Amino acid sequence: MDLQLTEEQEMTKRMAGELAAKEIAPIAAEIDETGRFPREVFEKMAQAGLFGILIPPPFGGAGGERLDFVLAVEEIAAASASVALSLVESTGAAFAILAFGSDEQRKKYLPGLAKGERLGAVAVCEPSGGANWQMAVRTRAVADGDEYVVNGSKCFISNAGEADVYIVVVRSDPAKGPLGLSMLIIEKDTPGFSVGTLEDKFGLRGDPTGELVFADCRVPRENLLGQEGDAMKIVPASGVLDSLGQAAIAAGLARAALEAAVQYTKERPVVEPRTLADFETVQSTIAEMAIAVESARLLAYRAAFPATMEGPDPLIFLATIFNKEVAMEVTGQAVRLHGGYGCTRDYAVGRYFRDAKTLSLAPPAIDAIRVMAGKMLLGVPMGPPPGVGGPSR
């Protein structure tokens, strides 16, 4: 495997890094403190083409590879994990339409999503759900002529309120259990669709996360993504890209924390002229952090390459597990090296630590993808055990 970046990939990495340093890093602390969605930053990212990296040119994208996407997301995450997560979630929605949408749906939605003129979101999680989301979906879609009537709610949805296009999991046939789950494309201004409570998170605060409410929301049948019952195909497929993006975010977070720790320990005086960096315990800690960070980055890059085995590739999920754990460990060590200052808003490492912990809980959560990766490695079918159905309503 050749890890030498192409000229185009080097350009993508450099462009994303320069944008992150100039436009995002200077306001990252303010985004975290206020929890606001930095629309002006997303406009800059749209101009740079970051939303269309994976979208083919006929639909307004660059037609790049997954490694291009990982490189860009890592650079953005090193400045703000919140901004990077919103980018990943919007790309995931576009990918779902690209992979499973009709020609009409692709023509209607992909150009706006690829150009960043519209944001996307994927809505799976519900208040009664968790890792076994297939069993917990209670949002109903009842066919009525040329429309579906949708009732229910979703929770902890990234880009809530800011997205223009939502890919929503609904239960279209309760009698079929998980095979009765479908996905609808629901636009922001659809009557009967509203955004409920936005969560006041302690990490990833710039990524608006909240509740979606559907009350007799009428959605055209033509907005069905794929066929009825296809959610069990679409969610895992889009989840692969989401997991890869989160692995890249975790790598960027860990890298930023390491860089901050190196700078701080070199500048923090202890006994003149010695600094923290002159002590062997600090040197050893920095070395261990660097090993973890470089391992996480390389694993994310490797996971972006095409699978080398038949069937689902567990490497992406292994990268997500490893990188999320590395991000928590490295950001924690960075806070420790800063001492009491690491717990103040004067230094970014506290934000990195909170973001890493919140990312570890973002779906797909570490425990859930650990099970998914294990099933792939063992050749065990995905989904709930055979014969187990979903809720009756």
Backbone torsions as a table, in degrees:
resi	resn	phi	psi	omega
1	MET	NA	127.0	-179.5
2	ASP	-94.3	115.2	179.6
3	LEU	-95.5	9.7	175.8
4	GLN	-70.9	123.2	-178.9
5	LEU	-71.9	144.3	175.3
6	THR	-73.9	169.2	178.8
7	GLU	-61.0	-39.3	179.4
8	GLU	-65.9	-39.7	179.7
9	GLN	-68.6	-39.9	175.6
10	GLU	-60.4	-39.1	-179.7
11	MET	-68.0	-40.9	178.0
12	THR	-61.5	-46.3	-179.5
13	LYS	-62.7	-45.2	-179.3
14	ARG	-65.8	-44.0	-179.1
15	MET	-63.0	-45.3	179.5
16	ALA	-65.2	-39.3	179.3
17	GLY	-65.0	-41.8	179.5
18	GLU	-67.0	-41.5	178.1
19	LEU	-62.7	-42.9	-179.3
20	ALA	-63.1	-42.4	-178.3
21	ALA	-68.7	-36.7	-175.1
22	LYS	-85.7	-41.5	-170.3
23	GLU	-104.0	-29.3	-171.8
24	ILE	-103.6	-50.7	-176.0
25	ALA	-54.8	-40.5	-178.4
26	PRO	-64.1	-22.5	-178.5
27	ILE	-115.5	8.3	-176.8
28	ALA	-61.4	-42.2	179.8
29	ALA	-65.7	-37.9	179.4
30	GLU	-68.2	-38.3	175.9
31	ILE	-60.5	-43.6	-179.7
32	ASP	-65.8	-41.9	-175.8
33	GLU	-70.1	-40.9	-175.8
34	THR	-92.3	-23.1	-177.4
35	GLY	73.8	18.5	-176.8
36	ARG	-82.9	156.4	176.1
37	PHE	-89.7	116.8	-173.4
38	PRO	-82.1	78.2	-176.6
39	ARG	-55.1	-36.0	-177.7
40	GLU	-64.8	-32.4	177.2
41	VAL	-67.8	-40.8	-179.3
42	PHE	-67.4	-30.4	175.0
43	GLU	-65.8	-40.2	176.7
44	LYS	-65.2	-41.3	178.4
45	MET	-64.8	-36.8	177.8
46	ALA	-64.6	-43.0	178.7
47	GLN	-62.3	-30.0	179.5
48	ALA	-83.0	-6.1	177.5
49	GLY	82.2	17.1	-175.1
50	LEU	-70.8	-24.0	-178.8
51	PHE	-79.9	-17.2	-176.7
52	GLY	-109.8	17.6	-176.3
53	ILE	-54.3	-44.0	-174.3
54	LEU	-96.7	-1.4	-177.0
55	ILE	-90.7	133.2	-178.9
56	PRO	-61.6	150.9	-179.2
57	PRO	-54.1	-36.2	179.1
58	PRO	-58.5	-20.5	-179.9
59	PHE	-108.2	15.7	174.0
60	GLY	95.0	5.6	-178.9
61	GLY	-101.8	-173.9	-177.9
62	ALA	-94.5	-16.4	-178.8
63	GLY	67.2	33.3	-178.5
64	GLY	-79.2	-177.7	-179.5
65	GLU	-101.8	169.9	-178.3
66	ARG	-62.5	-31.1	179.0
67	LEU	-65.8	-36.7	175.3
68	ASP	-57.9	-44.1	179.7
69	PHE	-62.0	-46.3	-179.6
70	VAL	-62.2	-44.0	-179.7
71	LEU	-60.5	-43.7	-179.7
72	ALA	-67.3	-44.1	-178.8
73	VAL	-63.6	-40.6	179.0
74	GLU	-59.9	-43.6	-179.4
75	GLU	-64.5	-43.6	179.3
76	ILE	-64.6	-41.5	-177.7
77	ALA	-65.4	-31.5	178.7
78	ALA	-63.8	-23.8	176.2
79	ALA	-94.1	-44.4	179.2
80	SER	-155.3	113.0	178.3
81	ALA	-66.7	-30.1	178.7
82	SER	-62.1	-48.1	-180.0
83	VAL	-63.6	-41.5	179.9
84	ALA	-62.7	-39.6	-179.1
85	LEU	-66.8	-39.7	177.3
86	SER	-62.5	-38.4	176.4
87	LEU	-63.3	-45.2	-179.4
88	VAL	-62.4	-43.7	-176.9
89	GLU	-66.7	-39.3	178.5
90	SER	-67.1	-39.7	177.2
91	THR	-63.5	-36.9	178.7
92	GLY	-63.2	-39.7	177.7
93	ALA	-64.9	-42.9	178.8
94	ALA	-63.6	-40.0	-179.9
95	PHE	-63.2	-39.5	179.8
96	ALA	-61.5	-40.4	178.1
97	ILE	-69.6	-40.1	178.8
98	LEU	-61.6	-44.1	-173.7
99	ALA	-80.3	-32.8	-171.6
100	PHE	-123.5	-7.2	-176.2
101	GLY	-77.8	160.8	174.6
102	SER	-76.0	168.7	177.8
103	ASP	-58.8	-39.5	-179.7
104	GLU	-65.6	-41.9	179.1
105	GLN	-64.8	-41.8	178.9
106	ARG	-61.6	-45.1	-179.3
107	LYS	-65.7	-33.8	-176.1
108	LYS	-77.0	-41.6	-169.5
109	TYR	-105.4	-34.5	-170.9
110	LEU	-65.9	-41.6	-179.5
111	PRO	-57.6	-43.3	179.7
112	GLY	-66.6	-39.1	178.5
113	LEU	-69.7	-41.0	-179.0
114	ALA	-65.8	-34.3	-179.1
115	LYS	-87.4	-2.9	-179.5
116	GLY	75.2	11.3	176.8
117	GLU	-74.0	-24.6	177.1
118	ARG	-132.0	144.8	176.6
119	LEU	-102.7	151.8	179.4
120	GLY	-118.6	164.4	176.6
121	ALA	-152.4	152.3	175.6
122	VAL	-115.6	126.6	-174.8
123	ALA	-115.5	106.4	-179.4
124	VAL	-118.1	-49.2	-169.5
125	CYS	-66.8	140.9	176.0
126	GLU	-128.5	161.7	-175.6
127	PRO	-54.7	-33.1	-178.5
128	SER	-92.2	3.7	-173.2
129	GLY	-100.2	-174.6	179.9
130	GLY	-177.1	-134.7	-179.5
131	ALA	-62.9	-37.6	178.6
132	ASN	-89.4	61.2	-176.0
133	TRP	-61.2	-29.0	-177.9
134	GLN	-60.2	-30.5	-176.4
135	MET	-85.9	-17.7	-166.5
136	ALA	-105.4	-7.3	-175.5
137	VAL	-66.9	119.3	178.5
138	ARG	-115.3	-7.1	176.1
139	THR	-66.9	118.2	-173.8
140	ARG	-99.9	144.2	171.9
141	ALA	-126.1	111.5	-177.8
142	VAL	-106.7	124.6	-179.7
143	ALA	-65.9	135.4	177.9
144	ASP	-146.0	92.2	-177.0
145	GLY	65.9	-125.2	-178.6
146	ASP	-90.2	14.6	-177.3
147	GLU	-134.7	164.6	165.7
148	TYR	-109.6	140.0	173.6
149	VAL	-103.5	116.7	-172.6
150	VAL	-106.2	131.3	175.1
151	ASN	-136.1	135.5	178.7
152	GLY	146.5	-165.6	-179.6
153	SER	-151.7	157.2	175.4
154	LYS	-124.3	156.1	179.9
155	CYS	-135.4	159.8	178.9
156	PHE	53.4	46.7	179.9
157	ILE	-96.7	122.0	178.1
158	SER	-68.6	147.7	-177.5
159	ASN	67.6	16.8	179.9
160	ALA	-58.1	128.6	178.7
161	GLY	86.0	-26.7	179.7
162	GLU	-97.4	-27.3	179.8
163	ALA	-70.6	151.5	177.4
164	ASP	-103.2	-23.8	-176.6
165	VAL	-129.9	122.4	-178.6
166	TYR	-115.5	131.1	174.2
167	ILE	-100.0	109.9	-166.5
168	VAL	-114.9	129.6	175.0
169	VAL	-81.5	128.6	179.6
170	VAL	-131.9	158.8	175.3
171	ARG	-98.5	107.3	-177.5
172	SER	-93.8	-21.0	179.5
173	ASP	-144.3	93.1	-177.1
174	PRO	-58.8	-27.0	-176.3
175	ALA	-69.5	-18.9	-175.1
176	LYS	-97.6	5.1	179.4
177	GLY	61.0	-137.0	-179.5
178	PRO	-59.5	-28.0	179.3
179	LEU	-76.9	-3.1	176.3
180	GLY	-99.6	17.2	179.3
181	LEU	-97.7	134.6	-179.8
182	SER	-129.3	174.0	179.8
183	MET	-129.0	133.5	179.5
184	LEU	-117.9	144.2	171.5
185	ILE	-90.9	115.1	-177.3
186	ILE	-120.3	123.5	-178.1
187	GLU	-84.4	156.4	-171.3
188	LYS	-56.2	-41.1	-172.7
189	ASP	-94.9	16.1	179.7
190	THR	-65.4	128.5	177.8
191	PRO	-57.5	137.3	-178.0
192	GLY	92.0	-6.0	178.5
193	PHE	-109.6	127.8	178.2
194	SER	-141.9	162.4	176.7
195	VAL	-101.0	126.8	-179.5
196	GLY	-89.6	-134.9	-176.3
197	THR	-69.4	133.6	170.8
198	LEU	-95.2	132.5	-175.3
199	GLU	-75.8	140.4	175.6
200	ASP	-94.6	80.1	-173.3
201	LYS	-76.6	158.7	177.6
202	PHE	-93.6	-6.9	175.0
203	GLY	-141.4	163.8	-177.0
204	LEU	49.9	44.2	-169.8
205	ARG	-71.9	-20.0	178.9
206	GLY	-83.8	-6.0	176.2
207	ASP	-95.3	106.6	-177.0
208	PRO	-63.4	121.2	-174.9
209	THR	-127.6	124.1	-176.3
210	GLY	-168.6	-159.3	-170.7
211	GLU	-100.0	139.7	171.9
212	LEU	-112.7	135.4	-176.5
213	VAL	-122.9	132.3	179.0
214	PHE	-122.2	118.2	-179.3
215	ALA	-127.0	100.7	-175.4
216	ASP	50.7	45.2	-179.5
217	CYS	-81.2	118.5	-176.6
218	ARG	-94.4	120.7	-176.8
219	VAL	-120.1	130.0	179.3
220	PRO	-58.5	142.1	177.7
221	ARG	-57.7	-29.8	-179.7
222	GLU	-66.3	-10.7	177.5
223	ASN	-90.3	5.3	173.2
224	LEU	-67.9	125.6	-180.0
225	LEU	-88.5	118.8	-174.3
226	GLY	72.5	-138.6	178.3
227	GLN	-113.7	165.2	173.7
228	GLU	-59.6	135.5	-179.1
229	GLY	89.0	3.2	-176.0
230	ASP	-85.9	-0.9	-177.7
231	ALA	-58.7	-33.3	-179.6
232	MET	-70.1	-12.6	171.9
233	LYS	-94.5	-42.5	-171.4
234	ILE	-73.7	-44.1	-176.8
235	VAL	-62.0	-49.0	177.6
236	PRO	-61.4	-37.2	-179.4
237	ALA	-65.9	-47.0	177.9
238	SER	-69.4	-27.4	177.5
239	GLY	-65.8	-27.4	177.1
240	VAL	-63.3	-47.7	179.5
241	LEU	-66.7	-39.2	178.1
242	ASP	-61.4	-43.6	179.6
243	SER	-64.7	-41.4	177.9
244	LEU	-62.9	-42.1	177.5
245	GLY	-62.3	-40.5	179.0
246	GLN	-68.6	-32.5	174.9
247	ALA	-63.2	-39.5	177.7
248	ALA	-68.6	-38.5	177.0
249	ILE	-61.7	-45.7	-179.8
250	ALA	-61.3	-40.0	178.3
251	ALA	-64.7	-41.7	178.3
252	GLY	-64.9	-41.3	177.3
253	LEU	-60.6	-48.2	-178.4
254	ALA	-63.0	-41.3	178.6
255	ARG	-61.6	-44.2	179.7
256	ALA	-62.9	-40.6	179.3
257	ALA	-64.9	-40.3	177.9
258	LEU	-63.0	-47.0	-179.3
259	GLU	-61.1	-39.2	178.5
260	ALA	-66.8	-39.4	-180.0
261	ALA	-67.0	-40.4	178.6
262	VAL	-62.7	-46.5	-179.5
263	GLN	-62.8	-44.1	-176.8
264	TYR	-65.6	-46.1	-176.7
265	THR	-67.5	-27.9	177.9
266	LYS	-76.3	-24.9	-177.5
267	GLU	-99.9	-19.0	-174.0
268	ARG	-78.9	108.9	-179.7
269	PRO	-73.2	145.9	175.2
270	VAL	-115.8	-71.9	171.6
271	VAL	-129.0	114.8	-175.9
272	GLU	-50.4	133.6	4.5
273	PRO	-96.3	17.4	-174.8
274	ARG	-82.1	145.9	174.9
275	THR	-118.0	176.1	177.6
276	LEU	-57.1	-32.1	-177.5
277	ALA	-66.2	-15.0	-179.3
278	ASP	-82.3	-6.3	-176.6
279	PHE	-96.3	137.3	-173.6
280	GLU	-65.1	-33.6	179.3
281	THR	-64.9	-37.2	176.8
282	VAL	-68.9	-42.7	178.7
283	GLN	-59.8	-41.8	178.9
284	SER	-65.1	-42.2	179.5
285	THR	-63.3	-43.6	178.4
286	ILE	-61.4	-40.9	179.6
287	ALA	-63.0	-43.7	178.7
288	GLU	-64.2	-39.6	177.2
289	MET	-62.9	-42.0	-179.3
290	ALA	-65.3	-39.0	176.9
291	ILE	-59.4	-46.6	-178.6
292	ALA	-64.3	-43.9	-177.5
293	VAL	-64.4	-48.0	-179.1
294	GLU	-65.8	-34.6	176.2
295	SER	-63.7	-42.5	-179.9
296	ALA	-65.3	-43.1	179.5
297	ARG	-62.8	-46.6	-179.4
298	LEU	-65.1	-36.9	179.3
299	LEU	-67.0	-37.9	176.6
300	ALA	-65.2	-41.7	178.2
301	TYR	-63.5	-44.8	-179.3
302	ARG	-64.0	-39.4	-179.2
303	ALA	-66.0	-21.5	-179.8
304	ALA	-77.0	-15.8	179.3
305	PHE	-75.5	156.4	177.1
306	PRO	-57.2	150.0	-179.1
307	ALA	-61.5	145.7	177.6
308	THR	-102.6	7.5	-180.0
309	MET	-133.4	159.7	178.0
310	GLU	-75.0	149.6	178.3
311	GLY	81.5	-171.3	-178.9
312	PRO	-59.1	139.9	-179.1
313	ASP	-96.5	113.3	-178.6
314	PRO	-73.0	-11.1	-172.7
315	LEU	-61.7	-35.9	179.1
316	ILE	-62.1	-42.5	-179.3
317	PHE	-71.6	-35.5	175.4
318	LEU	-63.5	-39.4	178.1
319	ALA	-64.2	-39.9	-179.6
320	THR	-65.3	-44.9	178.3
321	ILE	-59.4	-53.6	-175.8
322	PHE	-61.9	-45.7	-174.3
323	ASN	-69.8	-36.5	176.4
324	LYS	-64.6	-40.0	178.9
325	GLU	-68.7	-38.7	175.6
326	VAL	-62.0	-43.3	-179.5
327	ALA	-60.1	-43.2	178.6
328	MET	-64.8	-41.7	-178.5
329	GLU	-68.0	-48.7	-175.0
330	VAL	-68.9	-41.4	178.1
331	THR	-66.1	-35.7	176.6
332	GLY	-64.2	-41.6	177.6
333	GLN	-66.0	-36.9	178.7
334	ALA	-63.4	-41.7	176.4
335	VAL	-61.7	-44.1	-179.1
336	ARG	-61.2	-41.3	-179.8
337	LEU	-67.6	-26.4	176.5
338	HIS	-80.9	-12.3	-178.6
339	GLY	65.1	-143.3	-179.1
340	GLY	-60.3	-30.8	179.5
341	TYR	-63.9	-25.8	179.2
342	GLY	-65.8	-18.1	179.7
343	CYS	-96.0	5.8	178.8
344	THR	-104.8	163.8	177.8
345	ARG	-81.1	-0.5	178.1
346	ASP	-72.4	-18.9	-178.3
347	TYR	-126.3	143.7	-172.9
348	ALA	-74.8	-15.9	-172.6
349	VAL	-63.5	-30.0	177.2
350	GLY	-64.1	-40.3	176.2
351	ARG	-65.1	-42.5	178.3
352	TYR	-58.6	-42.7	-178.8
353	PHE	-63.5	-46.2	180.0
354	ARG	-66.0	-38.8	178.5
355	ASP	-65.0	-40.8	-179.2
356	ALA	-64.5	-41.5	179.5
357	LYS	-66.5	-42.2	179.2
358	THR	-65.8	-39.7	177.8
359	LEU	-61.3	-35.4	-179.6
360	SER	-63.7	-23.5	-179.2
361	LEU	-97.8	-9.6	179.9
362	ALA	-67.6	138.6	178.9
363	PRO	-67.0	138.7	-2.0
364	PRO	-77.9	125.5	-178.3
365	ALA	-66.8	158.7	-175.0
366	ILE	-54.3	-47.0	-177.4
367	ASP	-62.5	-37.5	-178.9
368	ALA	-68.2	-45.5	-178.0
369	ILE	-75.0	-21.6	173.6
370	ARG	-63.4	-42.0	177.4
371	VAL	-65.6	-43.1	180.0
372	MET	-61.1	-44.9	179.9
373	ALA	-64.0	-40.5	178.3
374	GLY	-62.2	-41.3	178.3
375	LYS	-63.3	-40.1	178.1
376	MET	-62.9	-45.5	-178.1
377	LEU	-66.4	-30.6	-177.9
378	LEU	-93.5	-8.4	-178.3
379	GLY	74.8	25.1	179.9
380	VAL	-90.2	135.8	-179.7
381	PRO	-58.3	147.3	177.0
382	MET	-75.0	168.6	175.6
383	GLY	90.2	-177.4	-178.6
384	PRO	-71.0	165.7	178.2
385	PRO	-57.3	150.1	179.9
386	PRO	-56.1	139.0	176.1
387	GLY	87.7	-1.0	-178.9
388	VAL	-97.2	124.8	-178.1
389	GLY	-100.6	179.3	-179.7
390	GLY	-98.4	-171.0	-178.8
391	PRO	-66.7	156.0	-175.2
392	SER	-83.6	-6.8	180.0
393	ARG	-139.1	NA	NA
